[in-house]
Amino acid sequence: MNVEGTIIPITYRPIVLFSIGIFGWAMNLLILSKCSIDPVSLLQLHQTDKHIPLYKPIFILSGALALIVIINLCIYWFYHNTLAIIPYISAFALLLWPGKSLQRRERIRFTRMLKRVFSINIYAPVFFSDIILADMLTSFSNVFGDLFIASCVMFAGHDSSYFMDNTHNLYYRDYMIPFLISLPYLIRLKQCIAEYIESKEKRHLFNALKYTSSIPVVIFSAVQRKAAIYIAESGKVPQHWYLKEDTIFRFWMLFVLINSMYSFWWDISMDWNLLSITFDTSQTDENPHHKTIQLPPQKHTTPIIHFRRQLYFSQPIWYIIAIFFDFLLRITWSLKLSSHIYIRKLDGSIFLMELLEVFRRWIWVIFRMENEWVKKVYTSLPSGSFDNLRMNLLDRKPSSSSGLLSPIEEEDP
């Protein structure tokens, strides 16, 4: 089996990125704990032994998975022989191991979170930990597409170009790859609808619109890939498409721009609550000695940008850096949602873009959790015309008069 002569071939790329993502989540928990932010309370988790930090068992599990992956990669690098399916089987065995060893509590907690996340029940409660997990899965959306190609390569015995560079819809490729790339966004869309049903707050509908905006990007990208294959073979796209290649590209770029800008604005304004934009409409003269003349109301269109006053981290430069990287990587990741970017000569850059998106998600998680912690520590936040749209974990129904969120019910393993 030819798995393509790259440093990290397509068959290993998904499991490598998944293992890096798990390690990154452990690093998130470590950084938050060192900054005196309690992720256990924010994620509504039970912790039987408070002397063991939440990140420790996750580091152990990520280390075990990384060791398996590295050993298999070394065999591939030095002997050019591989059984790429072994790391995937090992990962499932590690997750579903029935014994009480190997951090059983964390593994069971994760499987239960996956069941809730992939449930289609829109009337089930949505926990903050499930939202964090689902948002993290959106950063692995293209990795799910890679996983489909890797499965075809491993089980059918051909390289990826055999499945991607012909007009035949092998293994329902034209449907499976866009669906798998869209799946994490559909999960978050379902969660937003469930939250709206529970709270009737419009901000969840605006959030749902953000995830919906990614679907046209994926669809037009898949159409572009198919068009490129037709052009390579026959020199033109089929006549029954009614769209030329340049028209498809323009639509794709339009939806990429909309999705990138909307997602970036939501990150910094809603998820991180760092910026808000208001419009000053007051023109009243507060001097009581002046005679008041009623004039028609006038609206000023000059926007006023407000930066959140209560910052938990002492150095504001970290927030500026986070905003910059989020903007930059949001654009590149929207481009990477393109399922038509499966060209062998770009394999290295594709892996780099996927890795950068995992890095962006690490940053996002830190400031998302920081925002929720600030809401618990401080009693007031900047007010503005968009306050009714802001994400607020503490808006959820309290379990007692104290107003604290109740932990997720977990059975002892």
Buried (B, 14 or more C-beta within 10 A) or exposed (E): BEBBEBEBBBBBBBBBBBBBBBBBBBBBBBBBBEBEBBBBBBBBBEBEEEEEBBBBBBBBBBBBBBEBBEEBBEBBEEEEEBEBBBBBEBBEEBBEEEEEEBBBBBBBBBEBBBEBBEEEEBEBEBBBBBBBBBBBBBBBBBBBBBBBBBBBBBEEEBBBEBBBBEEEEBBEBBEBBBBBBBBBBBBBBBBBBBBBEBBEBEBBBBBBEBBBBBBBBBBBBBBBBBBBBBEEEEEEBEEEBEBEBEEBBEBBEEBBEBBBBBBBBBBBBBBBBBBBEBEEEEEEEEEEEEEEEEEEEEEEEEEEEBEBEBBBBEEEEBBEEBBEBBBEBBBBBBBBBBBBBBBBEEBEEBBEBBBBBBBBBBBBBBBBBBBBBBBBEEEEBBEBEBBEBBBBBEEBEEEEEEEEBEBBEBEEE
